[in-house]
Each structure stands twice: as C-alpha cells, then as structure tokens.
C-alpha cells in the first residue's frame, strides 16, 4: 500500500504519518499551512534579507527546513531535532520533495550540543528558527557571546519562556521586530518572537 502524503498549499509534501496529529487536524479545520502567521514572518525574512545559512532547531518532520530550500536551493540548511524518529522523518520528507542536501541531525540543545558549537561550525547564521517546547532560553543562552553571529532569530515560545527569551535577546543587543504571545496569534499553538541585528 502506498504511504499517504500530505500536500500543503505551498507545494511542500510530507508523509502524513510523520506529522503531529494536532497539526493535521489544524490543517483540515483551518488552513492548510503549518503555522500561517509564523510562515509569513519566515517568508518575509527570506525575501528581504540575504539568507545563506538557516539553522532549524526543533526541525521535527522538516517543514521549515524544506520551506527554506523551496525558496532558494542554494541556502545551506541544518536541521536539528531531539527526537531520532523526527530526524528520520525529516530525511524521508526531504527526499519526497527531491531535496537531498539538508543536513538533518539528532541532538538535544543545549544538553548534548550547544548553540555555540553550531555557530563555530557554520561561522555565521543568517536565520535561526528555534521551537523546542520550552527550552529556547537555555538554547539561546548556550551560544554565549557568539550569539552576535546570528542575524535573525525566530522563536516559537511556550509559556513563561517568552519573557525570558525577550530579556536575553535584548541583553545581547537584538532588536525585537515581533513579540506576540500564543493567545495573540490565531491558528497556531506557539507564541512568536522575531529578533534581528
């Protein structure tokens, strides 16, 4: 039997069994995009900034990593997730979309790898998206002073980490372009921060 595929309105395809059930339900009852508001911000950054390197922390089934490659195949994309199954799913979804050059890795940030390690490896990050269910502040903190080598940061926030992330970003000289809690954004479960230098 053929493995069922979900096709988003933007053309990205993912194997249906790799996507969280709550997300699928949202697509069928509201709009067939993963996180419509966050995606608008993501698209805006891709279109209005020079993005050569994108790091996707909490890449899950690979949606944002694929979205970056759909926009520009030359962007270097590194996707990291703390669930080994999700890393496998992301690889499968990339191949489904004829994309073979995304570096998906299993790692838990900041427990077994730090954001500093990633910055040292990539030298500079033009855009990073962090959505790791409440651990974003610790992930950002793990960059130490090298956080200055990141140009744009999108954080999907959860609960009290929202204010903690704001404080940390401002302390490191970032400007907040967007600051919305989860109850201020329709059709998606997370709060959203966009900080830039």
The 8 nearest C-alpha neighbors of each residue, nearest first, counted from 0:
[[1, 2, 3, 4, 14, 16, 15, 5],
 [0, 2, 3, 4, 14, 15, 16, 5],
 [1, 3, 0, 4, 14, 15, 16, 5],
 [4, 2, 15, 14, 1, 5, 16, 13],
 [5, 3, 14, 15, 13, 6, 2, 12],
 [4, 6, 15, 13, 12, 14, 7, 3],
 [7, 5, 12, 11, 10, 4, 13, 8],
 [6, 8, 9, 11, 10, 31, 32, 12],
 [9, 7, 10, 31, 32, 6, 11, 30],
 [8, 10, 7, 11, 32, 6, 31, 66],
 [11, 9, 7, 8, 6, 12, 69, 96],
 [12, 10, 7, 9, 6, 13, 96, 66],
 [13, 11, 6, 5, 7, 10, 96, 4],
 [14, 12, 92, 5, 4, 15, 6, 11],
 [13, 15, 4, 16, 17, 5, 3, 92],
 [14, 16, 4, 5, 17, 3, 18, 13],
 [15, 17, 14, 18, 3, 19, 4, 2],
 [18, 16, 15, 14, 88, 60, 19, 13],
 [19, 17, 16, 15, 20, 60, 23, 22],
 [18, 20, 22, 21, 23, 17, 16, 15],
 [19, 21, 23, 22, 24, 18, 16, 25],
 [22, 20, 24, 19, 23, 25, 18, 26],
 [21, 23, 25, 19, 24, 20, 26, 18],
 [24, 22, 26, 20, 25, 21, 27, 19],
 [23, 25, 21, 27, 22, 26, 28, 20],
 [24, 26, 22, 28, 23, 27, 29, 21],
 [27, 25, 31, 30, 23, 24, 29, 28],
 [26, 28, 24, 25, 29, 23, 31, 30],
 [27, 29, 25, 26, 24, 30, 31, 23],
 [30, 28, 26, 25, 27, 31, 186, 24],
 [31, 29, 26, 32, 27, 28, 25, 35],
 [30, 32, 26, 7, 8, 27, 33, 29],
 [33, 31, 35, 30, 7, 34, 26, 8],
 [32, 34, 35, 31, 22, 26, 38, 62],
 [35, 33, 37, 187, 36, 32, 38, 186],
 [36, 34, 38, 37, 32, 33, 39, 186],
 [35, 37, 39, 38, 34, 40, 184, 187],
 [38, 36, 40, 39, 34, 35, 41, 191],
 [37, 39, 41, 35, 40, 36, 34, 42],
 [38, 40, 42, 36, 37, 41, 43, 35],
 [39, 41, 43, 37, 38, 42, 44, 36],
 [40, 42, 38, 44, 39, 43, 37, 45],
 [43, 41, 45, 39, 44, 40, 38, 46],
 [44, 42, 40, 46, 41, 45, 47, 39],
 [43, 45, 47, 41, 42, 46, 48, 40],
 [46, 44, 42, 43, 47, 48, 50, 41],
 [45, 47, 43, 44, 48, 42, 49, 70],
 [48, 46, 44, 45, 43, 49, 42, 50],
 [49, 47, 44, 45, 50, 46, 43, 125],
 [48, 50, 51, 47, 45, 125, 46, 44],
 [49, 51, 125, 52, 48, 45, 126, 74],
 [50, 52, 74, 75, 125, 49, 53, 73],
 [53, 51, 75, 125, 124, 74, 50, 76],
 [52, 54, 126, 76, 127, 125, 75, 124],
 [53, 55, 127, 77, 76, 78, 56, 126],
 [54, 56, 78, 128, 58, 127, 79, 77],
 [57, 55, 129, 79, 58, 128, 78, 54],
 [56, 58, 80, 131, 130, 59, 79, 129],
 [57, 59, 61, 55, 78, 80, 56, 79],
 [60, 58, 85, 61, 57, 80, 89, 86],
 [61, 59, 89, 88, 85, 62, 17, 58],
 [62, 60, 89, 58, 64, 59, 63, 65],
 [61, 63, 65, 64, 60, 66, 58, 59],
 [64, 62, 66, 65, 61, 67, 58, 55],
 [65, 63, 61, 67, 66, 62, 76, 55],
 [66, 64, 68, 62, 63, 67, 61, 69],
 [65, 67, 63, 69, 64, 68, 62, 70],
 [68, 66, 70, 64, 65, 69, 63, 71],
 [69, 67, 72, 71, 65, 70, 66, 74],
 [70, 68, 66, 67, 71, 65, 72, 11],
 [69, 71, 67, 68, 66, 72, 45, 42],
 [72, 70, 68, 73, 69, 74, 67, 45],
 [71, 73, 68, 74, 69, 70, 67, 75],
 [74, 72, 71, 75, 68, 51, 76, 70],
 [75, 73, 51, 72, 52, 71, 76, 68],
 [74, 76, 52, 51, 53, 73, 77, 101],
 [77, 75, 53, 101, 54, 52, 74, 102],
 [76, 78, 102, 54, 103, 101, 55, 53],
 [79, 77, 103, 55, 58, 54, 102, 56],
 [80, 78, 104, 56, 58, 103, 105, 57],
 [79, 81, 57, 105, 58, 82, 106, 59],
 [80, 82, 107, 106, 105, 83, 79, 57],
 [83, 81, 85, 84, 80, 86, 105, 59],
 [82, 84, 86, 85, 105, 81, 87, 80],
 [85, 83, 87, 86, 82, 88, 89, 17],
 [84, 86, 88, 59, 60, 82, 87, 83],
 [85, 87, 89, 83, 84, 88, 103, 105],
 [88, 86, 84, 90, 85, 89, 91, 83],
 [87, 89, 85, 91, 60, 86, 90, 17],
 [88, 90, 60, 61, 92, 86, 91, 87],
 [91, 89, 93, 87, 88, 92, 86, 94],
 [92, 90, 88, 94, 89, 93, 95, 87],
 [93, 91, 95, 89, 13, 94, 90, 88],
 [92, 94, 98, 90, 96, 95, 91, 89],
 [93, 95, 97, 96, 91, 98, 92, 99],
 [94, 96, 92, 93, 97, 91, 12, 13],
 [95, 97, 93, 94, 98, 12, 92, 11],
 [98, 96, 94, 95, 93, 99, 92, 100],
 [99, 97, 93, 94, 96, 100, 101, 95],
 [98, 100, 94, 101, 93, 97, 90, 102],
 [99, 101, 98, 102, 76, 75, 93, 72],
 [102, 100, 76, 99, 103, 77, 98, 78],
 [101, 103, 77, 78, 100, 76, 104, 79],
 [104, 102, 78, 79, 77, 101, 86, 90],
 [105, 103, 79, 78, 106, 86, 102, 80],
 [104, 106, 80, 81, 83, 79, 86, 82],
 [107, 105, 81, 80, 79, 104, 108, 111],
 [106, 108, 81, 110, 111, 109, 112, 80],
 [109, 107, 110, 112, 113, 138, 111, 106],
 [108, 110, 113, 138, 112, 107, 111, 141],
 [109, 111, 108, 107, 112, 113, 106, 138],
 [112, 110, 107, 109, 108, 106, 113, 81],
 [113, 111, 109, 108, 110, 107, 106, 116],
 [114, 112, 109, 115, 116, 141, 108, 142],
 [113, 115, 142, 117, 116, 141, 118, 138],
 [114, 116, 142, 118, 113, 117, 119, 141],
 [117, 115, 119, 113, 114, 118, 120, 112],
 [116, 118, 120, 114, 115, 119, 121, 113],
 [117, 119, 115, 121, 122, 120, 116, 123],
 [120, 118, 122, 116, 117, 121, 115, 123],
 [121, 119, 117, 118, 122, 116, 123, 115],
 [120, 122, 118, 123, 119, 117, 124, 52],
 [123, 121, 119, 118, 120, 124, 148, 117],
 [124, 122, 148, 121, 118, 149, 125, 52],
 [125, 123, 149, 52, 126, 148, 53, 150],
 [124, 126, 150, 50, 52, 149, 151, 53],
 [127, 125, 151, 53, 124, 152, 150, 54],
 [126, 128, 54, 152, 53, 55, 153, 151],
 [129, 127, 153, 55, 154, 56, 152, 54],
 [130, 128, 56, 154, 57, 131, 155, 153],
 [131, 129, 155, 57, 154, 132, 56, 128],
 [130, 132, 57, 134, 133, 135, 129, 56],
 [131, 133, 134, 130, 157, 156, 135, 155],
 [132, 134, 157, 135, 131, 160, 156, 158],
 [133, 135, 137, 136, 131, 132, 138, 160],
 [136, 134, 138, 137, 133, 131, 139, 129],
 [137, 135, 139, 164, 138, 134, 140, 160],
 [138, 136, 140, 139, 135, 134, 141, 109],
 [137, 139, 135, 109, 141, 136, 140, 108],
 [140, 138, 136, 141, 137, 142, 135, 114],
 [139, 141, 137, 142, 138, 143, 136, 167],
 [142, 140, 138, 113, 139, 114, 143, 115],
 [143, 141, 115, 114, 146, 140, 145, 139],
 [144, 142, 141, 145, 140, 146, 115, 139],
 [145, 143, 146, 142, 147, 171, 115, 148],
 [146, 144, 147, 143, 142, 148, 115, 118],
 [145, 147, 142, 148, 144, 149, 143, 139],
 [146, 148, 145, 149, 144, 171, 150, 196],
 [149, 147, 123, 146, 145, 124, 150, 118],
 [150, 148, 124, 147, 146, 125, 151, 123],
 [149, 151, 125, 196, 195, 126, 124, 148],
 [152, 150, 195, 126, 194, 149, 125, 127],
 [151, 153, 127, 194, 193, 126, 128, 195],
 [154, 152, 193, 128, 192, 127, 129, 194],
 [155, 153, 129, 192, 191, 156, 128, 130],
 [154, 156, 130, 191, 189, 190, 129, 153],
 [157, 155, 190, 161, 189, 154, 191, 160],
 [156, 158, 133, 189, 160, 132, 190, 161],
 [159, 157, 160, 161, 156, 133, 190, 181],
 [158, 160, 161, 162, 157, 163, 133, 156],
 [159, 161, 163, 162, 158, 164, 157, 133],
 [160, 162, 156, 159, 164, 163, 158, 165],
 [163, 161, 165, 164, 160, 159, 166, 158],
 [164, 162, 160, 166, 165, 161, 167, 136],
 [165, 163, 167, 136, 161, 162, 166, 160],
 [166, 164, 162, 168, 163, 167, 169, 161],
 [165, 167, 163, 169, 164, 168, 170, 162],
 [166, 168, 170, 164, 165, 169, 163, 171],
 [169, 167, 171, 165, 173, 170, 166, 164],
 [168, 170, 173, 172, 171, 166, 167, 165],
 [171, 169, 167, 168, 172, 166, 173, 165],
 [172, 170, 168, 169, 173, 167, 147, 146],
 [171, 173, 169, 170, 168, 174, 196, 147],
 [174, 172, 169, 196, 168, 195, 194, 171],
 [173, 175, 194, 195, 176, 196, 169, 172],
 [176, 174, 194, 177, 193, 173, 195, 178],
 [175, 177, 193, 194, 174, 178, 195, 192],
 [178, 176, 193, 192, 175, 179, 191, 194],
 [177, 179, 192, 191, 175, 193, 180, 176],
 [180, 178, 191, 190, 183, 177, 192, 181],
 [179, 181, 190, 183, 182, 191, 178, 184],
 [180, 182, 190, 189, 183, 184, 188, 179],
 [181, 183, 180, 184, 185, 190, 179, 188],
 [184, 182, 181, 180, 179, 185, 190, 191],
 [185, 183, 181, 182, 187, 186, 179, 180],
 [186, 184, 187, 183, 182, 36, 181, 188],
 [187, 185, 184, 188, 29, 34, 25, 35],
 [186, 188, 34, 185, 189, 184, 35, 181],
 [187, 189, 181, 186, 190, 184, 185, 182],
 [190, 188, 181, 155, 156, 157, 187, 191],
 [189, 191, 181, 180, 156, 155, 179, 157],
 [192, 190, 155, 179, 154, 156, 178, 180],
 [191, 193, 178, 154, 177, 153, 194, 179],
 [194, 192, 153, 177, 176, 152, 175, 154],
 [193, 195, 175, 152, 174, 176, 173, 151],
 [194, 196, 151, 173, 150, 174, 152, 175],
 [195, 173, 150, 174, 151, 194, 172, 149]]
